[in-house]
Amino acid sequence: MRTRAQYIERLGKMNRNLYCNGEKIDRLDERQQGAINVMGFTFDAAWDPESKDLCTATSHLTGETINRFNHIHQTPEDLHKKQDMTRYLCNKVGHCIQRCMGVDAANAIHAVSYEAQKSPRAKTAYHDNWLKWLERFQREDLVASCAQTDVKGERLKRPSEQTDPDMYVHVVEERSDGIVVRGSKVHISEASISDEILVVPNRALKKGEEAYAVCFAVPSDYEGVKQVVHFHNYRKRDYYQRGIETGYTDSYVIFDDCFIPWKRVFLCGETLHGGIAALLFALFHRHSYSGCKPAMLDCVIGLAALAAEINGIEKTPNVRRMLSELIMTGELGYAAGYTASALGKPEVYMPGVGNVPYGPGNCIPHSIYANVGRCLTGEAVFHEQEILCTIAGGMPATFPFEKDLINPETRPLLEKYLNRNPKMPIEDQIKFWLTFIDYNLSSSAGTSTYGAYHGGGSPIMEQIAITSQYDIESKKDIIRALAGMSPRKK
């Protein structure tokens, strides 16, 4: 396993293919430091005696101890630990821990490549290729991002119907030594600070869309790959220092006639498995949200409760009701994810067939419960903002700038008029409101709210998954029997 320092050292040696605001930048650019600091926690925690058991696993390939973010889940207990690890680490950094995309994509591709290799029309040994990549991924303790979301172009048209076929990443040429791909994957979290990028399809595919059924891996600084990066950082502070400095990045990952050797291709042309790859990554990622979103609710609850305490309204019935709403949302999301772990099996849902065995045996979370947990917590994010706004009042919207808070002429006056709770030191109150603003009124906060709503699939996508996979007919049968109606014809 690597250390934080080794991870950063490797980033510093990578090729420059990052672009931001008209510049070509280095991976150790100052604007990346907050995100790198967050990712560093995933390495620190694997060595920390307090969290080592939670954040490491035993590789089913080599028997070696590896970072759990590089593990293929073998049992429900593995899924439980991934969920708990995610919540633990998100609490440590106060936001997304950034590394779940890679492990979620890896678990999806592990199953898909195994099934696709069985096809007599398989263009390469998909699963054999995958296992070689996976062994290196685990041995070198690499960070992977997952590139799934396509540009999509004309939103009501399928990939094969687009005026411009590049609106979905696709194969433009097959060669004896590999494939050439073109297109762009967008909103790809932490691609700019990852070692590798795993690419999976974005949606279910049909006959005629074989070029879009492609899974592969490339180094994130690979020739033919360009990243246009958006940074999400808090305003720099000079005096009232934060307990931790964090930041996040997203990239438009552009594949500009990018050559991928066959040894890095895990699916190419099998539309059925391409659709399942899209579904499985989404499923594993929604399961990760059952650790991430409850952790974010932990932070929201802390912000709401401290705002109420500072404002002197913590004992009012209205505040208690709002806090109970937040608690219920977080813990119901966690409970749904925990149930999805407990019911995990090496199975996927096939429309018209039901759950069927799939893959070489890695444990896949229960789809209904993983989607329920993600949908519950995703739909709630704007209501959470409403609750925080209600409890905090207007102060955060017009809070003084830091230099006014330390200016000798204005400091004593501001400390006098900002003080709402004589039992709490005014410096602590100021630090709290500055942090509240970071979380809720900064440019980074707006991005985080949109990301929490849409990331892993917008609530409508979970609703589609839930209603299409849930056995609604059996519930009708219950009522038929209770009402004395004729049994359903089967």
Phi and psi in degrees as a GROMACS rama.xvg file:
@    title "Ramachandran Plot"
@    xaxis  label "Phi"
@    yaxis  label "Psi"
@TYPE xy
-89.1982  164.093  ARG-2
-100.461  168.752  THR-3
-55.5504  -44.6838  ARG-4
-63.0738  -39.4625  ALA-5
-67.296  -38.3176  GLN-6
-60.6849  -47.864  TYR-7
-66.2149  -39.072  ILE-8
-59.053  -42.0197  GLU-9
-66.0403  -41.0909  ARG-10
-56.305  -40.5057  LEU-11
-65.4991  -18.9926  GLY-12
-96.7402  -2.31138  LYS-13
-78.8358  156.843  MET-14
-65.5032  152.995  ASN-15
-90.3459  101.943  ARG-16
-132.046  23.8803  ASN-17
-102.489  137.798  LEU-18
-127.612  137.702  TYR-19
-152.23  125.754  CYS-20
53.4132  41.8795  ASN-21
86.6377  -0.365825  GLY-22
-112.235  152.635  GLU-23
-97.4503  123.102  LYS-24
-122.497  162.698  ILE-25
-87.4416  155.792  ASP-26
-68.2907  -20.945  ARG-27
-97.484  19.9814  LEU-28
-52.0278  143.727  ASP-29
-53.357  -34.7974  GLU-30
-70.8332  -13.4007  ARG-31
-91.5031  -11.0127  GLN-32
-63.8069  -36.8789  GLN-33
-63.3383  -44.3964  GLY-34
-65.0547  -41.7175  ALA-35
-62.3002  -38.0061  ILE-36
-62.9112  -41.5945  ASN-37
-64.0254  -48.6539  VAL-38
-59.7432  -33.0719  MET-39
-58.4733  -29.7394  GLY-40
-62.5568  -29.1993  PHE-41
-69.0757  -24.722  THR-42
-84.3823  -44.1241  PHE-43
-57.2619  -44.3398  ASP-44
-65.627  -29.0402  ALA-45
-71.9076  -19.8  ALA-46
-101.537  -17.0181  TRP-47
-73.2862  123.746  ASP-48
-54.8868  -30.985  PRO-49
-67.1183  -32.3301  GLU-50
-121.618  1.6482  SER-51
-58.1977  -43.76  LYS-52
-63.4935  -36.6912  ASP-53
-74.5368  -34.3302  LEU-54
-103.329  6.52672  CYS-55
-127.146  163.961  THR-56
-148.562  170.57  ALA-57
-100.928  121.423  THR-58
-62.4051  130.977  SER-59
-75.1011  -11.4976  HIS-60
-86.4699  -46.1816  LEU-61
-115.617  -15.2743  THR-62
77.436  2.84976  GLY-63
-83.5018  156.965  GLU-64
-77.036  128.589  THR-65
-132.19  165.697  ILE-66
-66.4142  135.304  ASN-67
-62.8283  -21.6223  ARG-68
-71.536  -4.74898  PHE-69
-115.765  13.1717  ASN-70
-94.7395  146.992  HIS-71
-97.7487  117.983  ILE-72
-64.1609  124.699  HIS-73
-101.342  -24.5675  GLN-74
-141.997  164.877  THR-75
-55.968  -34.5075  PRO-76
-61.1798  -36.7045  GLU-77
-61.4834  -42.0913  ASP-78
-65.6879  -40.884  LEU-79
-57.3207  -46.2845  HIS-80
-68.5626  -36.2997  LYS-81
-61.9339  -43.3373  LYS-82
-62.8347  -46.7717  GLN-83
-68.2276  -37.6692  ASP-84
-60.8669  -43.5508  MET-85
-61.9934  -45.3208  THR-86
-64.4066  -43.0953  ARG-87
-59.7999  -49.9214  TYR-88
-71.0093  -37.1074  LEU-89
-62.0974  -36.5381  CYS-90
-64.4707  -34.0114  ASN-91
-67.7576  -37.2458  LYS-92
-103.296  -11.5557  VAL-93
78.858  12.2569  GLY-94
-159.429  -170.714  HIS-95
-54.299  139.283  CYS-96
-86.8705  -6.2712  ILE-97
80.9084  -20.5297  GLN-98
-101.32  1.55605  ARG-99
-73.4974  -23.4965  CYS-100
-59.1078  -41.2123  MET-101
-65.5243  -45.5051  GLY-102
-69.2545  -34.1365  VAL-103
-69.0187  -42.2278  ASP-104
-66.4828  -39.8037  ALA-105
-61.3877  -42.5648  ALA-106
-67.193  -35.3227  ASN-107
-66.8424  -49.1451  ALA-108
-66.0517  -32.5361  ILE-109
-56.0119  -44.3415  HIS-110
-76.58  -42.9538  ALA-111
-66.2915  -44.5717  VAL-112
-63.198  -34.2785  SER-113
-63.4495  -46.8469  TYR-114
-71.8958  -38.7744  GLU-115
-67.023  -31.5524  ALA-116
-66.3861  -21.6814  GLN-117
-70.0326  -19.8163  LYS-118
-66.9244  134.19  SER-119
-64.9351  -16.5493  PRO-120
-99.6937  10.4233  ARG-121
-58.3008  133.903  ALA-122
-86.4775  -12.9577  LYS-123
-158.886  175.122  THR-124
-82.5101  80.419  ALA-125
-53.3484  -51.3779  TYR-126
-72.9545  -35.9827  HIS-127
-61.7409  -43.764  ASP-128
-58.3238  -44.8349  ASN-129
-61.7013  -45.4005  TRP-130
-63.2141  -35.4305  LEU-131
-67.1107  -42.2997  LYS-132
-64.361  -44.0689  TRP-133
-62.3085  -40.9283  LEU-134
-60.8035  -41.8804  GLU-135
-68.7431  -41.1795  ARG-136
-53.7994  -44.0555  PHE-137
-76.056  -44.7775  GLN-138
-63.9714  -41.6021  ARG-139
-90.9011  0.890837  GLU-140
53.6572  53.0456  ASP-141
-81.1575  155.296  LEU-142
-98.6401  127.335  VAL-143
-118.75  139.921  ALA-144
-101.811  165.823  SER-145
-119.905  124.326  CYS-146
-102.417  101.689  ALA-147
-115.692  -44.9845  GLN-148
-72.3994  115.523  THR-149
-82.8268  163.716  ASP-150
-59.5693  -40.7007  VAL-151
75.661  -15.5334  LYS-152
52.9114  -117.347  GLY-153
-77.9019  105.91  GLU-154
-63.9969  -26.3147  ARG-155
-90.1391  3.00815  LEU-156
-107.463  145.043  LYS-157
-71.1609  167.887  ARG-158
-53.5044  -45.0431  PRO-159
-73.1982  -10.5658  SER-160
-99.2146  -5.56224  GLU-161
-64.8197  142.398  GLN-162
-61.4288  -41.1925  THR-163
-109.409  110.785  ASP-164
-64.0567  -15.1264  PRO-165
-77.0187  -0.152081  ASP-166
-68.9207  -15.1383  MET-167
-125.557  137.267  TYR-168
-59.6871  132.021  VAL-169
-151.832  163.523  HIS-170
-81.5856  126.065  VAL-171
-105.011  -14.3593  VAL-172
-158.303  138.132  GLU-173
-110.555  131.415  GLU-174
-120.787  172.544  ARG-175
-66.6605  -27.2518  SER-176
-105.325  -0.321413  ASP-177
162.37  -161.125  GLY-178
-127.729  160.06  ILE-179
-116.55  129.59  VAL-180
-120.633  153.299  VAL-181
-141.834  148.325  ARG-182
135.29  -172.785  GLY-183
-140.639  137.016  SER-184
-106.172  135.394  LYS-185
-121.323  159.39  VAL-186
60.885  37.6463  HIS-187
-87.7421  103.721  ILE-188
-64.6132  131.93  SER-189
60.6862  18.1099  GLU-190
-60.0674  -31.4551  ALA-191
-72.9773  -16.3387  SER-192
-119.761  18.7092  ILE-193
-98.1206  159.367  SER-194
-81.7487  -38.5168  ASP-195
-134.709  156.341  GLU-196
-119.96  122.832  ILE-197
-95.9779  129.47  LEU-198
-111.317  128.674  VAL-199
-133.257  156.895  VAL-200
-63.2766  161.642  PRO-201
-97.3852  -15.8859  ASN-202
-162.301  173.762  ARG-203
-64.8621  145.206  ALA-204
-127.252  157.608  LEU-205
-127.629  176.044  LYS-206
-55.9634  136.471  LYS-207
95.9671  -7.75768  GLY-208
-116.581  28.217  GLU-209
-59.5535  -33.9424  GLU-210
-63.5355  -21.9344  ALA-211
-91.9342  -8.78237  TYR-212
-89.5471  79.0256  ALA-213
-138.868  133.643  VAL-214
-125.625  135.943  CYS-215
-160.689  172.79  PHE-216
-128.847  140.032  ALA-217
-136.743  149.596  VAL-218
-59.3102  145.936  PRO-219
-71.8015  -10.6432  SER-220
-110.273  24.8859  ASP-221
-70.2454  149.15  TYR-222
-63.0807  133.929  GLU-223
92.4278  -1.74445  GLY-224
-113.799  126.792  VAL-225
-120.928  141.958  LYS-226
-121.329  123.185  GLN-227
-100.288  115.172  VAL-228
-104.198  140.37  VAL-229
-116.387  125.014  HIS-230
-96.1698  143.982  PHE-231
-125.114  89.9436  HIS-232
-121.652  150.462  ASN-233
-76.6217  159.687  TYR-234
-60.8128  134.601  ARG-235
-62.7488  140.115  LYS-236
-115.16  143.559  ARG-237
-106.753  -23.8479  ASP-238
-119.28  -56.6952  TYR-239
-85.9771  85.0081  TYR-240
-71.0517  143.746  GLN-241
-76.0685  161.462  ARG-242
-70.735  -25.8709  GLY-243
-152.437  141.115  ILE-244
-98.4781  123.148  GLU-245
-127.983  168.454  THR-246
-172.175  167.417  GLY-247
-143.845  155.858  TYR-248
-132.965  153.307  THR-249
-135.716  148.838  ASP-250
-128.924  145.843  SER-251
-84.5123  109.922  TYR-252
-95.0364  112.741  VAL-253
-106.419  123.093  ILE-254
-99.1847  104.512  PHE-255
-100.705  82.4722  ASP-256
49.6454  58.5402  ASP-257
-88.8615  126.411  CYS-258
-85.9481  128.9  PHE-259
-119.089  115.824  ILE-260
-65.4333  150.863  PRO-261
-54.9597  -32.7818  TRP-262
-64.5857  -14.5803  LYS-263
-107.59  9.92365  ARG-264
-103.398  130.095  VAL-265
-117.384  -4.71778  PHE-266
-166.897  136.713  LEU-267
-156.764  89.99  CYS-268
108.452  -10.3457  GLY-269
-87.5401  95.947  GLU-270
-63.9198  -38.4841  THR-271
-58.9235  -49.4572  LEU-272
-71.8569  -26.8538  HIS-273
-62.6361  -43.6028  GLY-274
-64.0794  -38.8809  GLY-275
-68.2614  -36.3262  ILE-276
-59.7494  -43.3686  ALA-277
-61.5281  -45.3599  ALA-278
-64.2682  -43.8997  LEU-279
-70.1179  -41.152  LEU-280
-60.479  -45.0843  PHE-281
-59.0973  -40.8817  ALA-282
-65.3937  -49.545  LEU-283
-61.8195  -37.8566  PHE-284
-71.4462  -37.924  HIS-285
-65.003  -32.9766  ARG-286
-65.7061  -38.5229  HIS-287
-61.0533  -33.0077  SER-288
-62.3255  -22.929  TYR-289
-74.185  -7.31228  SER-290
-101.305  -41.4203  GLY-291
-67.8383  -52.8739  CYS-292
-66.4638  -41.3265  LYS-293
-58.1357  -35.2204  PRO-294
-64.9547  -39.6472  ALA-295
-66.4489  -36.2969  MET-296
-64.4419  -34.9251  LEU-297
-56.2432  -43.117  ASP-298
-68.5773  -42.1372  CYS-299
-62.366  -42.7774  VAL-300
-61.0808  -43.4554  ILE-301
-62.1794  -42.3065  GLY-302
-63.5348  -45.0765  LEU-303
-64.6527  -44.0053  ALA-304
-67.5143  -41.2887  ALA-305
-69.6332  -37.4376  LEU-306
-61.2683  -41.1276  ALA-307
-65.439  -40.3746  ALA-308
-64.633  -45.6247  GLU-309
-63.892  -37.9608  ILE-310
-80.6078  -5.65545  ASN-311
73.6304  26.7192  GLY-312
-121.707  15.8422  ILE-313
-65.5792  -19.8791  GLU-314
-98.0434  3.19367  LYS-315
-74.2188  146.323  THR-316
-58.2255  -36.4658  PRO-317
-64.2303  -41.5134  ASN-318
-66.9519  -42.4172  VAL-319
-59.7453  -40.4558  ARG-320
-63.2096  -44.6012  ARG-321
-66.2642  -39.8951  MET-322
-62.9055  -39.0522  LEU-323
-65.0594  -35.0093  SER-324
-61.149  -45.8189  GLU-325
-62.9308  -44.3242  LEU-326
-61.425  -45.295  ILE-327
-63.2635  -41.7656  MET-328
-61.211  -47.9469  THR-329
-63.1226  -46.8064  GLY-330
-76.4683  -29.6539  GLU-331
-67.0494  -39.5123  LEU-332
-62.0776  -42.7613  GLY-333
-64.811  -43.6421  TYR-334
-62.9038  -40.0798  ALA-335
-63.1286  -42.7529  ALA-336
-65.2272  -38.2394  GLY-337
-65.8919  -38.3384  TYR-338
-66.8149  -39.9385  THR-339
-59.5244  -36.4786  ALA-340
-66.7528  -49.0503  SER-341
-61.0572  -32.8816  ALA-342
-96.1264  10.0221  LEU-343
-63.7951  138.539  GLY-344
-146.689  162.356  LYS-345
-77.5896  63.9882  PRO-346
-138.078  152.677  GLU-347
-129.263  159.685  VAL-348
-88.6323  126.045  TYR-349
-110.396  123.181  MET-350
-54.0898  132.552  PRO-351
80.7543  -7.94452  GLY-352
-119.07  -40.745  VAL-353
102.81  -160.799  GLY-354
-77.6563  130.966  ASN-355
-132.88  151.122  VAL-356
-58.4238  141.979  PRO-357
-154.235  132.676  TYR-358
89.1413  -179.107  GLY-359
-84.6511  7.05363  PRO-360
120.802  -0.571173  GLY-361
-68.7789  148.415  ASN-362
-82.5372  124.34  CYS-363
-109.25  128.777  ILE-364
-63.4501  153.473  PRO-365
-64.4252  125.135  HIS-366
-65.822  -45.2944  SER-367
-58.9431  -49.6844  ILE-368
-70.2629  -36.6831  TYR-369
-63.1198  -40.9218  ALA-370
-71.3425  -37.3449  ASN-371
-61.4066  -46.2677  VAL-372
-61.8356  -44.6049  GLY-373
-66.3013  -40.4359  ARG-374
-66.8546  -44.702  CYS-375
-57.0128  -47.5428  LEU-376
-78.7497  -33.0905  THR-377
-67.1135  -42.4577  GLY-378
-65.7184  -20.3296  GLU-379
-87.2311  -10.0059  ALA-380
-63.8881  -37.556  VAL-381
-75.4744  -30.0491  PHE-382
-67.7766  -34.8397  HIS-383
-60.0821  -42.5089  GLU-384
-62.4256  -38.0691  GLN-385
-62.3353  -42.9368  GLU-386
-63.4941  -46.1316  ILE-387
-61.607  -40.677  LEU-388
-63.2613  -42.0287  CYS-389
-63.4775  -44.307  THR-390
-73.8636  -40.7492  ILE-391
-74.3041  -33.3284  ALA-392
78.3634  -162.908  GLY-393
-84.9493  -11.3954  GLY-394
-52.1695  -46.4419  MET-395
-61.0339  -28.248  PRO-396
-69.3536  -25.4711  ALA-397
-126.568  24.6907  THR-398
-63.2333  141.053  PHE-399
-59.8304  153.122  PRO-400
-72.154  158.197  PHE-401
-58.0935  -41.6297  GLU-402
-68.7197  -25.9235  LYS-403
-71.7882  -30.8117  ASP-404
-71.5885  -20.0889  LEU-405
-113.282  -3.07269  ILE-406
-66.156  124.563  ASN-407
-55.4032  -28.3876  PRO-408
-75.5802  -35.969  GLU-409
-104.434  -19.6105  THR-410
-56.1634  -52.0904  ARG-411
-62.7071  -35.0046  PRO-412
-69.1691  -43.4229  LEU-413
-66.442  -41.2121  LEU-414
-62.4281  -32.5258  GLU-415
-68.9797  -45.6183  LYS-416
-90.3055  -10.9599  TYR-417
-89.8688  -11.6823  LEU-418
-74.4475  115.914  ASN-419
-112.418  -11.1564  ARG-420
-140.884  101.447  ASN-421
-61.7563  -17.4061  PRO-422
-82.5462  -9.07017  LYS-423
-116.79  131.433  MET-424
-53.4234  139.179  PRO-425
-62.7425  -32.3962  ILE-426
-63.3984  -37.9762  GLU-427
-66.8532  -38.4091  ASP-428
-62.5888  -42.4796  GLN-429
-63.1615  -45.7542  ILE-430
-60.1572  -38.5202  LYS-431
-63.3589  -48.8171  PHE-432
-66.2411  -34.8746  TRP-433
-63.3955  -38.7803  LEU-434
-70.8647  -39.2877  THR-435
-57.7562  -42.2828  PHE-436
-64.5603  -42.6278  ILE-437
-52.0515  -47.1986  ASP-438
-76.6866  -25.2654  TYR-439
-128.501  -20.7106  ASN-440
-125.157  0.727988  LEU-441
-85.5176  168.459  SER-442
-62.8798  -35.4396  SER-443
-64.8554  -34.9281  SER-444
-64.7481  -39.9806  ALA-445
-61.6003  -43.4817  GLY-446
-61.8631  -43.1826  THR-447
-62.7465  -38.7936  SER-448
-66.1743  -45.0273  THR-449
-62.3765  -41.464  TYR-450
-64.0759  -40.2512  GLY-451
-66.3121  -29.1183  ALA-452
-79.1218  -46.6254  TYR-453
-94.3797  -26.8316  HIS-454
-58.8708  135.954  GLY-455
78.478  2.91715  GLY-456
112.477  128.056  GLY-457
-63.8377  158.136  SER-458
-50.6764  -33.1309  PRO-459
-61.9691  -32.4797  ILE-460
-69.8613  -39.3971  MET-461
-66.0353  -38.3346  GLU-462
-62.8759  -39.2088  GLN-463
-63.9275  -45.1588  ILE-464
-61.482  -43.1105  ALA-465
-64.4449  -50.0547  ILE-466
-72.925  -28.4701  THR-467
-79.5996  -22.355  SER-468
-105.839  -16.7453  GLN-469
-77.4268  143.462  TYR-470
-83.6819  78.173  ASP-471
-69.8261  -32.79  ILE-472
-60.8067  -35.8088  GLU-473
-66.151  -28.1089  SER-474
-73.8122  -35.5724  LYS-475
-62.5465  -37.7276  LYS-476
-60.9705  -36.9488  ASP-477
-59.5217  -46.7445  ILE-478
-70.1578  -37.536  ILE-479
-55.9511  -46.0755  ARG-480
-66.3683  -43.6477  ALA-481
-64.5611  -33.3476  LEU-482
-87.2269  -7.12823  ALA-483
76.2872  22.9673  GLY-484
-79.4366  165.849  MET-485
-66.9647  145.081  SER-486
-62.2737  153.216  PRO-487
-64.8648  139.236  ARG-488
-77.9493  127.484  LYS-489
